[in-house]
């Protein structure tokens, strides 16, 4: 049996009646009858990817989310946000079963063991690639293998309607039965031992019974407004192992041998899922509108590339030796800064994000609205300046070189930051009310401090260094005068308030002066915003959303940098326990009361923060910054 690693989950279900719903699953020994769709906890979804799109597959064997052909395309399967009537692609046993699953070691190939009254079977799933890299079509392969006894599988594909904007239809021809959903077309391929039960416009159903040592394969191939090549079943099946080998080869290239190596590699693999290979962009997450609180309205579309996340990605990949990905993300960042200026985020191909609109879908857990696009694209955030310059600083610290165009873009951005830092902005949390957010001012200070270092080292023009130096010092003086609370013994959210902001923990990473005040601020944040190792984003956020996972890992990093190593390790291990449900994929937030994940998933920022935290526990942050300076 293939070596498997990760956190498994055991569930039970009765799938004796396969209809348009999924098996209703619950933890423990209870059973349920498949009569209607069930919403699974967000952490119970596994993610597959191919460098262009991401699949989310639930514990009932149903693909509940897949945007084809790209992460920000409309979904082909959307039951994640439309549980009763949405599209899905399910492979599960008949009758009552238990299941346990996890990723293969150092891979994004997912394995599930199903155990029924009559036998045991394994399902291996992959969004395939080839020896040469990403395929020119989407290829979701699902290999079914009998392990002991006999197991009968039911297979069902119900195509989504993309919010009732399209009506799926089938077109049989001598080369296969082609499905169409708007501009997307594709085929479901079956090995010869699978018996097709139904082929209707919206639904394809089939079954297969496997004994010990027997196997079958079902695959879905799709593209958009293009001819579709149809490989053989043997070629598709072989590519599962080709893809697994490619993932393992990539993971072996991560140069990290410090504490929590397993978690670092898993987070690296999760980030690789979000890396959009055609452009080098990093998506914030693979989903839209998963709620920050069940039933609440804070449901946003994260299938875009944030400047902040691109910067953190470059930094994280540099720290673990993934140079090709770091270079690709940095090149994408500099290219689009030159083309469009300092926007908060872009589409994965580098364009402007569309105006926000809503879809008439039920939403996860009844959480509406379901959004496409993101209104924050029109905001201004000073934080982007700091993120860009920190990224450039670490890039050249690794022995890499800036081209002349990038150097000019950076010098111009430093001038822009020097001009704009006195203005209010939306802050790191993209809030609707502009304020003089303390973290935004610190980010502007960080940008000018790093710009001066780059100029003095000869990487960018030094013409304006005297001006940048004066503005840097003015920013720091402004922060000390307006943003420090003697009452709280902490830097506050913004001047004139006693509210706190967990993002201020990042000031330690940014090298902001005043370690004693920063340490005191961290203590105040933990006292007010902490729930064990978890942290809410800012004062009052606990009424609106879950705890923000990245904040806990930022805390680990800050504590380690401040020399509070034992505390840092305690927070890290506590956070890992708090997010441990599932197969190793982290979302944006966690409910401290239940441990259930909240928000979009996989969430790049959560995994990026884990990487930075682990590297800080290893003690390499100070070495990196000394090299940069």
Secondary structure, DSSP 4 states (H G I P E B T S, - for coil): ---B-S----EEEE-SS-SSSPPP-EETT---B-SS--PPPGGG-EEEE-SS-EEEE-TTSEEEEEESSSTTSPEEE-TTT-TTT--EEEEEESSEEEEEEEEBTTSS-EEEEEEESSEEEEEEEEE--BTTBS-SSEEEEEEEEEEEEEEEEEEEEE---TTTT---EEEEETTEEEEEETTEEEEEEE-TTPEEEEE-SSEEEEEEEEETT-EEEEEEEEEESS------HHHHHHHHHHHHHHHHHHHHT----STTHHHHHHHHHHHHHHEETTTTEE-SBS-B---SSTTSS---B--SEEHHHHHHHHHHHHHTT-HHHHHHHHHHHHHHHHHH-S-SEE-TTS-PPPPPEEE----GGG---EEES-GGGG---THHHHHHHHHHHHHHHTT----HHHHHHHHHHHHHHHHHTTS-B-TTTT-SS-B-BHHHHHHHHHHHHHHHHHHHTTSS--TTHHHHHHHHHHHHHHHHHHSEETTTTEE-SBTT----BGGGGHHHHTT-S-HHHHHHHHHHHHHHHEETTEE-SBTTGGGTS-EEHHHHHHHHHHHHHTT-HHHHHHHHHHHHHHT-SSSS--EEEE-TTT--EEEEESBHHHHHHHHHHHHHHHT-HHHHHHHH-
